[in-house]
Amino acid sequence: MESVVQQLELKYNSFLKERDHEDVINSFQPAYEYLVIIETQPKVKEIIEKDRLDMNVRIQEVMAQNLPPMDQEVIINRINKSSLSFSYYEVYRDVYVPMMKYKTSLKPLSHTDLVGATKLHREKVIGVIHALAMSVYRVFKPLDAREADTASAMAKIEYTFTQRKYRIFMERIHAMLIPRLLEICTNPKMTTVLENPKAKIFISEKKGIYSASNDQAVYPIGNRTKRFKLIKYLLSKDDCRLSELEDITNQDDTVVMNAVPEINRLFRENTGLAHDLILHNDTSGYSLNKQEFEIVLEQ
């Protein structure tokens, strides 16, 4: 976001430089480039859209008060002047939209298509001046009538932008937008929230199975039992088929299958931990619950 602020500062300074020059019409291009930066930045657009929604809420509240029309107009004008989005969309309508049409159209645009909703300033005067310039230009280079119409419309739009109100709009946009962007830049970055660490449990041949957080809560399974042998064997395997457990415990499949949920029940009850010790995997195999536990064999 810092680079976006820098780009906007650069284009705004270019706008001011051209605006303070005698030929203020050249300020149209840096103003357009300023808006291009905004239109390509979703975060910046979000700021403007939020401002627009907030402004609309305030205006609706004023209109709901049934004030005299003149008082209502004064208050709404005051809200607009304090709004980032109002100034932005005034410049967007009269600079960004026509310029984008002009740059992207594959054929010359008609006067009406290019001007759109822009309210031209002193249209007749600038139209006459441009027509005279085009008549001189045609002496040296033939010009299609449609191209001349497009060029004339664009000249009128650029001349309209020389009005003082557009400098005020640009000043308001920049003055209100940059602090909000800088606030985003300076806000402390969200720290990555680490998942809860795995609970550490010990499988002890002497003591049984217990949690590192509470060594007094013990599942007192004997180290010579077939269930302990089954758990110890699973510790060395990531996935173990039922047939392997039958062999290691010397028990049939039904006994082994019934033993697993019983081990899990006793483990949870004695240790106070919420998760099962042994998982029945999708592969129809079994494994210790290493997703939830860090398991250490203590001999």
C-alpha positions in Angstrom: 0.0 0.0 0.0 3.0 2.3 0.6 3.8 2.2 -3.2 0.2 3.1 -4.0 0.5 6.2 -1.8 3.8 7.1 -3.5 2.2 6.7 -7.0 -0.8 8.9 -6.0 1.5 11.5 -4.6 3.5 11.6 -7.8 0.5 12.0 -10.0 -1.1 14.5 -7.8 2.0 16.7 -7.8 2.1 16.4 -11.6 -1.6 17.5 -11.6 -0.7 20.6 -9.4 2.3 21.4 -11.5 0.2 21.5 -14.7 -2.7 23.2 -12.9 -0.4 26.1 -11.8 0.9 26.4 -15.4 -0.6 28.8 -17.8 -1.9 26.0 -20.0 -4.0 24.3 -17.3 -5.7 22.0 -19.9 -2.6 19.7 -19.5 -3.7 18.9 -16.0 -6.4 16.6 -17.4 -3.9 13.8 -18.2 -2.3 13.5 -14.7 -5.7 13.6 -13.1 -6.8 10.7 -15.4 -3.7 8.8 -14.4 -4.4 9.4 -10.8 -7.8 7.8 -11.2 -6.4 4.9 -13.1 -4.2 4.0 -10.1 -7.3 4.1 -7.8 -9.4 2.0 -10.2 -6.8 -0.7 -10.3 -6.5 -1.0 -6.5 -9.4 -2.9 -4.9 -8.5 -1.8 -1.3 -8.6 1.9 -2.4 -12.0 1.3 -4.2 -13.3 -0.3 -0.9 -12.4 2.9 1.0 -14.3 5.0 -1.5 -17.3 2.7 -1.6 -17.5 2.7 2.2 -17.5 6.4 2.2 -20.3 6.5 -0.4 -22.5 4.1 1.6 -21.9 6.2 4.8 -22.7 9.4 2.9 -26.0 7.9 1.6 -27.0 6.9 5.1 -26.4 10.5 6.3 -28.4 11.9 3.4 -31.3 9.6 4.0 -31.3 10.6 7.7 -31.5 14.3 6.7 -34.3 13.6 4.2 -36.3 11.7 6.8 -36.4 14.8 9.0 -38.8 16.7 6.7 -36.9 19.9 6.8 -37.7 22.9 4.7 -36.3 22.3 1.1 -33.7 25.1 1.4 -32.4 23.8 4.8 -32.3 20.3 3.5 -30.3 21.4 0.4 -27.8 23.3 2.5 -27.2 20.3 4.8 -26.9 17.8 1.9 -24.4 20.1 0.1 -22.4 20.2 3.4 -22.4 16.4 3.5 -21.3 16.2 -0.1 -18.4 18.6 0.5 -17.2 16.5 3.4 -17.4 13.3 1.4 -14.5 11.6 -0.4 -16.8 9.6 -2.7 -18.8 12.6 -3.9 -15.7 14.4 -5.1 -14.3 11.2 -6.5 -17.3 10.3 -8.6 -17.6 13.9 -10.0 -14.0 13.6 -11.4 -14.6 9.9 -12.3 -17.6 10.8 -14.4 -16.0 13.8 -16.2 -12.4 12.5 -16.6 -12.0 8.8 -16.2 -15.1 7.6 -18.1 -14.7 9.7 -21.2 -11.0 9.1 -21.4 -11.4 5.4 -21.1 -14.0 5.5 -23.9 -11.6 7.5 -26.0 -8.6 5.2 -25.4 -10.4 1.9 -25.7 -12.9 2.5 -28.5 -12.0 0.7 -31.8 -13.8 3.3 -33.9 -14.3 7.1 -33.6 -17.0 7.9 -31.1 -19.9 10.3 -31.6 -20.0 13.5 -29.7 -22.9 12.2 -27.5 -21.2 8.8 -26.8 -18.0 10.4 -25.6 -19.4 13.3 -23.6 -22.0 11.1 -21.8 -23.1 12.7 -18.6 -20.3 15.4 -18.5 -21.8 18.9 -18.4 -19.6 20.8 -20.8 -18.4 24.3 -19.9 -18.8 27.1 -22.5 -19.4 24.4 -25.1 -20.1 26.8 -28.0 -17.0 28.9 -27.5 -14.6 25.9 -27.3 -16.5 24.3 -30.2 -15.9 27.3 -32.4 -12.2 27.5 -31.4 -11.7 23.8 -32.0 -13.5 23.9 -35.4 -11.2 26.7 -36.5 -8.2 24.7 -35.4 -9.4 21.6 -37.3 -10.0 23.6 -40.4 -6.4 24.6 -40.4 -5.3 21.1 -39.6 -7.2 19.7 -42.5 -5.2 21.8 -44.9 -2.1 19.8 -44.1 -3.7 16.4 -43.3 -7.1 15.0 -44.4 -9.3 14.2 -41.4 -12.3 11.9 -41.3 -15.5 13.6 -40.1 -16.0 11.1 -37.4 -12.5 11.5 -36.1 -13.0 15.3 -36.1 -16.2 14.9 -34.1 -14.4 12.7 -31.5 -11.5 15.0 -31.3 -13.8 18.0 -30.8 -15.7 16.3 -28.1 -12.5 15.3 -26.3 -11.2 18.9 -26.5 -14.5 20.2 -24.9 -14.2 17.6 -22.1 -10.6 18.6 -21.4 -11.5 22.3 -21.5 -14.4 21.7 -19.1 -11.9 20.2 -16.6 -10.1 23.6 -16.4 -12.9 24.8 -14.2 -11.9 25.7 -10.6 -14.3 23.1 -9.1 -12.2 20.2 -10.5 -9.1 21.4 -8.7 -11.2 21.6 -5.5 -12.5 18.0 -6.1 -8.9 16.7 -6.7 -7.7 18.5 -3.5 -10.5 16.9 -1.5 -9.9 13.5 -2.9 -6.2 13.6 -2.2 -6.6 15.2 1.3 -9.1 12.6 2.4 -7.8 9.5 0.7 -4.1 9.6 1.5 -4.6 9.6 5.4 -6.9 6.6 5.1 -4.3 4.7 3.0 -1.5 5.7 5.4 -3.6 4.4 8.3 -3.8 1.0 6.6 0.0 1.1 6.1 0.8 2.0 9.7 -1.7 -0.4 11.4 0.1 -3.2 13.1 0.1 -6.2 10.8 -2.0 -9.1 11.9 0.1 -11.7 13.6 -0.4 -15.2 12.4 -2.4 -17.1 14.9 -0.8 -20.4 15.5 -2.9 -23.4 16.1 -3.0 -24.8 19.5 0.1 -27.0 20.0 -0.4 -30.7 20.2 -1.0 -32.1 23.7 2.1 -34.2 24.7 1.4 -37.6 26.2 3.7 -40.2 27.5 3.3 -44.0 27.1 5.2 -45.4 30.0 5.9 -49.1 30.6 6.0 -48.4 34.3 3.3 -45.9 34.8 0.8 -46.2 32.0 -0.4 -43.4 29.7 -0.6 -39.8 30.9 -0.5 -36.2 29.7 2.5 -34.0 30.2 0.2 -31.3 31.5 -1.1 -33.6 34.3 1.0 -36.5 35.2 -1.4 -37.5 38.0 -4.2 -38.3 35.6 -3.0 -41.7 34.3 -4.6 -44.5 32.2 -3.0 -47.4 34.2 -2.5 -49.9 31.4 -0.1 -52.7 32.3 3.0 -53.0 30.1 2.4 -56.8 29.7 -1.1 -56.6 28.5 -2.1 -57.2 24.9 -3.7 -53.8 24.7 -0.4 -52.1 25.7 1.4 -54.2 23.1 -1.1 -53.1 20.5 -0.6 -49.4 21.4 3.2 -49.7 21.4 3.1 -51.4 18.0 1.0 -48.6 16.6 3.5 -46.0 17.8 6.0 -47.4 15.3 3.5 -47.3 12.4 1.7 -44.5 10.5 -1.0 -46.9 9.4 -1.6 -50.5 10.5 -4.0 -53.0 9.1 -6.2 -55.0 11.3 -4.5 -58.3 10.3 -1.2 -56.9 11.7 -2.8 -56.2 15.0 -4.3 -59.7 15.1 -0.8 -61.1 14.7 0.9 -58.9 17.2 -1.7 -59.5 19.9 -2.5 -63.1 18.9 -6.2 -62.3 18.9 -8.9 -62.6 16.3 -10.3 -59.6 14.5 -13.4 -59.2 16.6 -11.5 -59.0 19.8 -9.1 -56.4 18.4 -11.9 -54.3 16.9 -13.8 -54.3 20.2 -10.6 -53.5 22.1 -9.9 -50.2 20.2 -13.0 -48.2 21.3 -12.6 -49.6 24.9 -9.0 -48.3 25.0 -10.2 -44.9 23.7 -12.9 -44.7 26.4 -10.6 -45.6 29.2 -7.9 -43.2 27.8 -10.3 -40.3 27.8 -11.8 -41.0 31.2 -8.5 -41.4 33.0 -6.4 -38.7 31.4 -9.2 -36.1 31.0 -8.2 -35.5 27.3 -11.0 -35.0 24.8 -9.6 -36.9 21.8 -9.3 -40.6 21.1 -5.9 -42.2 21.4 -6.4 -44.6 18.4 -8.0 -43.6 15.1 -9.8 -45.9 12.7 -8.6 -44.7 9.3 -10.4 -44.6 6.0 -8.0 -47.3 4.7 -9.6 -49.7 7.2 -6.4 -49.5 9.2 -5.5 -48.1 12.6 -3.1 -45.5 13.8 -2.3 -43.4 16.9 -3.8 -40.0 16.9 -0.7 -38.0 16.0 -2.8 -35.2 14.6 -3.8 -34.2 18.2 -1.0 -35.7 20.3 2.7 -35.6 20.5 3.4 -39.1 21.7 6.5 -40.1 23.5 7.5 -43.7 24.6 8.9 -43.6 28.1 10.7 -46.8 29.1 
